[in-house]
Structure formats: C-alpha cells, structure tokens
Amino acid sequence: MTMAPMIQSYSRMQVGHYGPPIMYVQFGILSGSGVGTSNVFGYILTFDWKVWALILSAIPILALLMALSNWVRSKMTPKQLAHEMHDNGWELFRNLLYESE
C-alpha cells in the first residue's frame, strides 16, 4: 500500500475535493532552516542538536552490539572485545563522514 493516491496535487484537485486532514506529523526536528545560507559548519547545521546527540550517542551503543555479536560467534578475550569495539566505533564514525573503507 502506498501513499501516492492520497498525496494532494493540482491534477487530483481538478477531479475531486479533499476533506480536511486527519493527522499532522511534525518532522520539524529533521527539517532544515527555512533560509538558505552559506556556512563553514553547514554539515553540522543540517540537523538539530537533538538529532546529533542521538546519532553520536548511538555510535558507542552500536559499536558495543557489533563487538558483542562477534564475541559470541568467535569467543574472543575481553581485551580483543575492547579492541573490536574501538575499531567498530571508528568504522561507524567514518561511515557517518562518508570515509569508510
């Protein structure tokens, strides 16, 4: 099921009249600023600070989960687990910056 038949467009408005919207979904946290600007920090200012906090706090959690899944599979030592978590964290950070291997 898709949303395409429900999206309001000029051509569909010529055929029928839409009723009032039932629900609004606020995506304000993901929307950019309304004014176009040129800024050195444009990459950082793409998202709200709450989104960046969520992304940066998810990196260590995901790195730990990835390392734990490898630990269960290959039975590595705790020192190897810490090294694997460190490597996974940097790999996720590189993926965030489009610099992965």
QUIGI-V338164 format. One line per field, one symbol per residue. burial: b if it has 9 or more other C-alpha atoms within 8 Angstrom, else e. Layout:
# QUIGI-V338164
burial=???
This chain:
# QUIGI-V338164
burial=eeeeeeeeeeeebeeeeeeeeeeeeeeebeeeeeeeeeeeeeeeeebbeebbeeeeeebbebbbebbbebbeeeeeeeeebbebbbebbebbbbbeeeeee
